[in-house]
Amino acid sequence: MNNQQAGAPANANNKDYLDKGLESAEKKFGGAWGQNTEKNRGINEKITDGARGLFEKATGKKVPNKVSN
């Protein structure tokens, strides 16, 4: 059974560069709050999705697939 069949988001296990960068910043600067990045996964997805949306709105271009899924 894959993640989509189990009810998980399609990209739950596919961390792109934005997701990895945010997790790295949390680990480095987040103190105790940033140590468990999997616990914050849902919030992180909302943050990176918002950042993608702002980029696309400001530039009129899609975020490159290499950077974002």
C-alpha distances in whole Angstrom, upper triangle without the diagonal:
4,7,8,6,7,10,11,13,13,15,14,14,16,20,22,26,27,24,25,29,29,27,30,32,31,31,35,36,34,36,34,32,31,30,26,25,21,23,24,21,22,25,25,23,25,28,27,26,30,31,29,31,34,34,33,36,39,38,37,35,31,30,29,26,27,27,25,21
4,6,6,6,9,9,10,9,11,11,11,13,16,19,22,23,21,22,26,25,24,27,29,28,29,32,34,32,34,32,30,28,27,24,22,19,21,22,19,19,22,22,20,22,25,23,23,26,27,26,27,31,31,30,32,35,35,33,31,27,26,26,22,23,24,21,18
4,5,5,6,5,7,7,8,8,8,11,14,17,20,21,18,20,23,22,21,24,26,25,26,29,31,29,31,29,27,25,25,21,19,16,17,18,15,15,19,18,16,19,21,20,19,23,24,23,24,28,28,27,30,32,32,31,29,25,24,24,21,22,22,19,16
4,5,5,5,6,5,9,9,11,12,15,18,21,21,19,21,24,24,23,26,28,27,28,31,32,30,33,31,29,27,27,24,21,18,20,20,17,16,19,19,16,18,21,20,19,22,24,22,23,27,27,26,28,31,31,30,28,24,23,23,20,22,22,19,15
4,5,7,9,9,13,12,14,16,19,21,25,25,23,25,28,27,26,29,31,30,31,34,35,33,35,33,31,30,29,26,24,20,21,22,19,18,22,22,20,22,25,24,22,26,28,26,27,30,31,30,32,35,35,33,31,28,27,27,24,26,26,23,19
4,6,9,10,13,11,13,15,18,21,25,25,22,23,27,26,24,28,30,28,29,32,33,31,32,31,28,27,27,23,21,18,19,20,17,16,20,21,18,21,24,23,22,25,27,26,27,30,31,30,32,35,36,34,33,29,28,28,25,27,26,23,20
4,7,9,11,10,13,15,17,20,24,23,20,23,26,24,23,27,28,27,28,31,32,29,31,30,27,26,26,22,20,17,17,18,15,14,18,19,16,18,21,21,19,22,25,24,24,27,29,28,30,33,33,32,30,27,26,27,24,26,25,22,19
4,6,8,7,9,12,14,17,20,20,17,19,22,21,19,23,25,23,24,28,28,26,28,26,24,23,23,19,17,14,14,15,12,11,15,15,13,15,18,18,17,20,22,21,22,25,26,26,28,30,31,30,28,25,23,24,21,23,22,19,16
4,5,5,9,10,12,14,17,17,14,17,20,18,18,21,23,22,23,26,27,25,27,26,23,22,22,19,17,14,15,14,11,10,13,13,10,12,15,14,13,16,18,17,18,21,22,22,24,27,27,26,24,21,20,21,18,20,19,15,12
4,6,8,8,11,13,16,16,14,17,20,19,19,22,24,23,24,27,28,27,29,29,26,24,24,21,18,16,18,17,13,13,16,15,12,14,17,15,14,17,19,17,18,22,22,21,23,26,26,25,23,19,18,18,15,17,17,13,10
4,6,5,7,9,13,13,11,13,16,16,15,18,20,20,21,24,25,24,26,26,23,21,21,19,15,13,16,15,11,11,14,12,9,12,14,12,12,15,16,15,17,20,20,19,22,24,24,24,21,18,16,16,13,14,14,11,8
4,6,7,10,14,14,11,12,16,15,14,17,19,18,19,22,23,22,24,23,21,19,19,16,13,10,12,12,8,9,12,11,9,12,15,13,13,17,18,17,19,22,22,22,25,27,27,27,24,21,19,19,16,17,16,13,11
4,6,9,13,14,11,11,15,15,14,16,19,18,19,22,23,22,24,23,21,19,18,16,13,11,14,14,10,12,15,13,12,15,17,15,15,19,19,18,21,24,23,24,27,28,28,28,25,22,19,19,16,16,15,13,11
4,6,10,11,9,10,13,14,13,16,18,18,19,21,23,22,25,25,23,20,20,18,14,13,16,15,12,13,16,13,11,15,16,13,14,17,17,16,19,21,20,21,24,26,25,25,22,18,16,15,12,12,12,10,8
4,7,8,6,6,10,10,10,12,15,15,16,18,20,19,22,22,20,17,17,15,12,11,14,13,10,12,14,11,10,13,13,11,12,16,15,14,17,19,19,19,22,24,23,24,21,18,15,14,12,11,10,8,8
4,6,5,6,9,10,11,12,14,16,17,18,20,20,23,24,22,18,19,18,14,14,17,16,13,14,15,12,10,14,13,10,11,14,13,12,15,17,16,17,20,21,20,21,18,15,11,11,9,8,6,5,6
4,5,5,6,9,10,10,12,14,15,16,18,18,22,23,21,18,19,18,15,16,19,16,14,16,16,12,12,15,13,10,12,15,13,12,16,17,15,16,20,20,19,20,18,15,11,11,10,8,5,6,9
4,5,5,6,9,10,11,12,14,15,16,17,20,21,19,16,18,17,14,15,17,14,12,14,13,10,9,12,10,6,9,11,9,9,13,13,12,14,17,17,17,19,17,14,10,11,11,10,7,6,9
4,5,5,6,9,10,11,12,14,15,15,18,19,17,13,15,14,10,11,13,11,9,11,11,7,7,10,9,7,9,12,11,11,14,16,15,17,20,20,21,22,20,17,13,14,13,12,9,8,10
4,5,5,6,9,10,11,12,14,14,17,18,16,13,14,13,10,11,14,13,11,14,13,10,11,14,12,10,13,15,14,14,18,19,18,20,23,23,23,24,22,19,16,16,14,13,10,10,12
4,5,5,6,9,10,11,12,13,16,18,16,13,14,15,11,14,16,14,13,15,14,10,12,14,12,10,13,15,12,14,17,17,16,19,21,21,21,23,21,19,15,16,15,13,10,11,14
4,5,5,6,9,10,10,10,14,15,13,10,12,12,9,12,13,11,10,12,11,7,10,11,9,8,12,13,11,13,16,16,16,19,21,21,22,23,22,20,16,17,17,16,13,12,15
4,5,5,6,9,10,9,12,13,11,8,9,9,6,9,11,9,9,12,11,8,11,13,11,11,14,16,15,16,19,20,20,22,24,24,25,27,25,22,19,20,19,18,15,14,16
4,5,5,6,9,9,12,14,13,9,10,11,9,12,14,12,13,16,15,11,14,16,14,13,17,18,16,18,21,21,21,23,26,25,26,28,26,24,20,20,20,18,15,16,18
4,5,5,6,7,10,13,11,8,10,12,10,14,15,13,13,16,14,11,14,16,13,13,17,17,15,17,20,20,20,23,25,24,25,27,26,24,20,21,21,20,16,17,19
4,5,5,4,8,9,8,4,7,9,7,11,12,10,11,14,12,10,13,15,12,13,17,17,16,19,21,21,21,24,26,26,27,29,28,26,22,23,23,22,19,19,20
4,6,6,7,9,8,5,5,8,8,11,12,11,13,16,15,13,16,18,16,16,20,21,19,22,24,24,24,27,29,29,30,32,30,28,25,25,25,23,20,20,22
4,6,7,10,11,8,9,12,11,15,16,15,16,19,17,15,18,20,18,18,21,22,20,23,25,25,25,28,30,29,30,32,31,29,25,26,26,24,21,22,24
4,6,9,9,7,10,13,12,16,16,14,17,19,17,15,18,19,16,17,21,21,19,22,25,24,24,27,29,28,29,32,31,29,26,27,27,25,22,23,25
4,6,5,4,7,10,10,14,13,11,14,16,14,13,17,17,15,17,20,20,19,22,24,24,24,28,29,28,30,32,31,29,26,28,28,26,23,23,25
4,5,6,7,10,11,15,14,13,16,19,17,16,20,21,19,20,24,24,23,26,28,27,28,31,32,32,34,36,35,33,30,31,31,29,26,26,28
4,6,6,8,10,13,12,12,15,18,16,16,20,21,19,21,24,24,24,27,29,29,30,33,34,34,36,38,37,34,31,33,32,31,28,27,28
4,6,7,8,11,10,9,12,14,13,13,16,17,16,18,21,21,21,24,26,26,27,30,31,31,33,35,34,32,29,30,30,29,26,25,26
4,6,6,10,9,8,11,14,12,11,15,16,15,16,19,20,19,22,24,24,25,28,29,29,31,33,31,29,26,27,26,25,22,22,23
4,6,9,9,10,12,15,14,13,17,19,17,18,21,23,22,24,27,27,28,30,32,32,34,35,34,31,28,29,28,26,24,23,24
4,6,6,7,9,12,12,12,15,17,16,17,20,21,22,23,26,27,27,30,31,32,33,35,33,30,27,28,27,26,23,22,23
4,5,5,6,10,10,9,11,14,13,14,16,18,18,20,22,23,24,26,28,29,30,31,29,26,23,24,23,22,19,18,19
4,5,5,8,10,9,11,14,14,15,17,19,19,20,23,24,25,27,29,30,31,32,30,27,24,25,23,22,20,18,18
4,6,8,9,10,12,13,14,16,17,19,20,22,23,25,26,28,29,31,32,33,31,28,26,27,25,25,23,21,21
4,6,5,6,9,10,11,12,14,16,17,18,20,21,23,24,26,27,29,29,28,26,23,25,23,23,20,19,19
4,6,5,6,9,10,10,12,14,15,16,18,20,21,22,24,26,27,27,26,23,20,22,20,20,18,16,15
4,5,5,7,9,10,11,12,14,15,17,19,20,21,23,24,26,26,25,22,20,22,21,21,19,16,16
4,5,5,6,9,10,11,12,14,15,17,19,20,21,23,24,25,24,22,20,22,21,22,19,17,17
4,5,5,6,8,10,11,12,14,15,17,18,20,21,22,23,22,20,17,19,18,19,15,13,14
4,5,5,6,8,10,10,12,14,15,16,18,20,21,21,20,17,15,17,16,17,14,11,11
4,6,5,6,9,10,10,12,14,15,16,18,20,20,20,17,16,18,18,19,16,13,14
4,6,5,6,9,10,11,12,14,15,16,18,19,19,17,15,17,18,18,15,13,14
4,5,5,6,9,10,10,12,14,15,16,17,16,14,11,14,14,15,11,9,11
4,5,5,6,9,10,11,12,14,15,16,15,12,11,14,14,15,12,9,10
4,5,5,6,9,10,10,12,14,15,15,13,12,15,16,18,14,12,13
4,5,5,6,9,10,11,12,14,13,12,10,13,15,16,12,11,13
4,5,5,6,9,10,11,11,10,8,7,10,11,13,10,8,10
4,5,5,6,9,10,10,10,9,9,13,14,16,14,11,13
4,5,5,6,8,10,10,10,10,14,16,18,15,13,15
4,5,5,6,8,8,8,7,11,14,15,12,12,14
4,6,5,5,5,5,7,10,13,15,13,12,14
4,6,5,8,9,11,14,17,19,17,15,17
4,6,8,10,11,15,18,19,17,16,19
4,5,8,9,12,16,17,16,15,18
4,7,10,12,15,18,16,16,17
4,7,9,12,14,13,13,14
4,6,8,11,11,9,11
4,6,8,7,6,9
4,5,6,6,8
4,5,5,6
4,6,8
4,7
4
